[in-house]
Amino acid sequence: MKKQIVVIGLGRFGSYLAEVLFNMGHEVLALDSEEKQVQSIAAHITHAVQADTTDETILKKLGVGNFDIGVVAIGSALQNSILSTILLKKLGVRYVIARAQNELHGSILEKIGADRVIYIEREKGARIAHEILLPDVVDYMPIAPGYGIAKLDKVSHLAKMTPAQIGLGRKGRWGIAVLLIKRENEIIVAPDASEVIKATDTLVISGTDDNLEAFLAESKNYWKEA
């Protein structure tokens, strides 16, 4: 469903996020106090405006209160980050996500009403660490300590086999769920245990880190058998 999203702060993270959201089909309004930052992204999203996002009057004129999601992506300017978050909540933005630099900053953002606080450096570090430990994983997203979702596209060694034969699924010995299979332009959500995997498929699986690591290590034996 198409949403209206406002992104405040057009540093590297904010600019990238705004462009990705726009490419996903959402209406994106990007705001920053620096004209250079605004101009660099203006052609790649719905609207980009140079504005002081700590000024309530300006945000009201821009109609920010009618947006579904607000993202405060401001980096080091903590005061602006906090004030912008307060104003988004005050103006009625339904869901506000704010970037935190450290635990204290994050604690303040939570107390003033941010619906979700993200720690970019920490989350990036966690992903890199897991990708080092799980080299066959293209992407990894931690869900809880020791548990995550992994994207696996090197599956030619699993081709012509089913999740049941491999030991995946709710009743499988690995304790790993197959969330979906991406097959060219087709997405198979919660695939059946009897679905035959193709060499060009991408699997999205979830489980504990230990189970994922053990499964990926043992599944390499299929290379020798293929």
N, C-alpha and C positions, 0 to 999 in steps of 0.2 A: 504494500500500500504506500502510495506517495505521501511523503511527509514534508512539512516546512521546518527547516533546521537553520538556526543561526549559529555561526561560529565566530567567536570573539578571540582575536589574537592570531595574526597571520605570520607567525614564525614558520620554521620548517614543518613542525608537526601540524599546526593549524591549517596551513596552506594545503598540505598533502591530504589531510582529512576532508577538508571542504571539497577538493576536487574529486576525491573518491566518492563521496556522498552524492555529488552532482552526477557523476558518471553512472551511479546506481539508479538514477531516475528521480532523485529527490530535489525539491526546490531549496536552494542554499543561498542564504544571505551571509556574507562574510564582512566582518567589521575590524578595523584596525586604526590606530591613531596616526600611523605612518603612511603617507601618500604612496611611497615607493612600493610598499608591501601590497597595497590595494591595487595598484596598477598592474602589478606582476600577475595577479590572479583574475583580474576582471573578465578576461575573455574566456575563462575556463569554468565559470560557475554562473548561477542565475543573476545574482547582484553582488557587487562589492562596493562598500562605502567607507570613506574615511570619516571616523567619528570617535568622539570621546565616550567610551562605553561606561564611564563612571558618572555620566550626566543623565539623570532620569528623564529629563525633558526630551533629549535627543532620541533616546530609546523609544519613548512613547510615540514620537513623530514617525519613527521607522516601523511602528506597529509590531515591535518585538513580542509584546505580550500575547499575540495571537499565534505564536509559533508552537509547534508540538515539542520540539527539542532544542535546548540551548547547550552549547559546548563552550566553556571558558578554557581556551587553550593557551592563555597567557603564561609565559615562562617565568622570568625572574622578578617581574614587577608585582610583588605579593599584594600590596595595597590595592592595586588596580584589579587583580584577580579576585580578591575578596569582595570589593565593592561591586564589581560586575556581576558576581554570583548572587549577591544580595538583591540587586536590582532585577535580575532575571526572575528570581522567585517572587519578588514583590509585584512585578508586572503580570504575573500569572502564567509564565512559561510552564508547560505541563511537566517536563522532565529535564532536569539540569545536571549536566556532567561537568566536573571541574578538574583541571590538572593540578596536582600538588607537587611541590618541590621536595618536601620532606614530611616527616610525621606530624610536626607541629602545624604546618600549613594545612595538611590534610585534616587534622583534628578540627581546626577552625572552620574549614569548608563544610565539614559534616555538621557542625553545630549551627551554622547559619542556614542550613537547609539543602545543601547539595544532595541530589538523589544518588549520585555515584561519584566517587573520587578515584581518579586514576593516577598512578605513579609511572610515568613513561619509562624512565631509566630502569626502575626495578623490574617492570614487566618485560622490557626488552632484554634485560640481563637473564631473566628466567627462561625466556624463549631460547636465547643463544645457548644457555647451559644445557637445556633439554635437547637441543638440536645436536650438540656435541656428543651427548650420551646416546642419542638415538639418531645416528647418522643417516638412516634410510628414510627419516621423516622429513617431508618438505616444509611443513609448518606445524607448530605446536601451540596450544592455548591452555594454560593452567586454569582449572576450574576450582580446585580446592587443593590444599597441601597434599602432594603425592598423587594427585589425580588430574588427568587432563584429556584433551581431545587432540588427536594427531591426524595429519593428512599424509597419505602414503600414495605416491604415484609410480613407484618402481615395483610393479606387481606382475611383470611378465612371468616370473617364476611361480606365480600362483594361478596362472591362466588355466582354464579348463577344469578348475576345481571349484567347489562350493564352500561357503562359510562353514557349513556343517562338517565337511571333510577336513577343513583346516583346523577346526576346533574353535571357531569364533561364534559369537552369539550368546544369548542368555544361558543356554545349556552347554555351551562349549567349555572345554577344559581350561581355556586361558582367562576366562572372566572378562573378556573384551567384547564390547558391543560394536556392531557395524551400524553406524548411524545413517550412512548413505553411500551410494556408488554413483560417481559421475561417469557417464558413458557418452562421449562426444557431446551432443546437444541435449542428452537426456539425463535427468536426475532421478535416481531410484531411492526413495526415502524408506528407511527401515526395511531393507531388502529381505526377502524370504531366505531362510537357511539353505534352500535348494537352488538359489540363484547362481548361475555359472559365471565365474569371473573371467573377463577378457583381458588380454595382455595390455590393452591401452586404457583400461579403467583406472580411475582414481578412487581410492577408498578413504573414507573418513571414519575413524574408529575412536573409541573411548575406553578408558580403563585406568588402573593404577599405573604409576610409572614403572614399578617393578614388573608388572605383567606385560606391559608394552615392550620393555627392554628384553624380557625373556622370549616373548613371541617373535620379535624381530630377529633376535639372534638365532633361534632355532629354525625360523622360516627360511633362512639362507641355505639350509640343507636342501631345499627344493631345487636350488640352482643345479646341484650335482645330479638330481634325479630327472630334471627336465630334459 
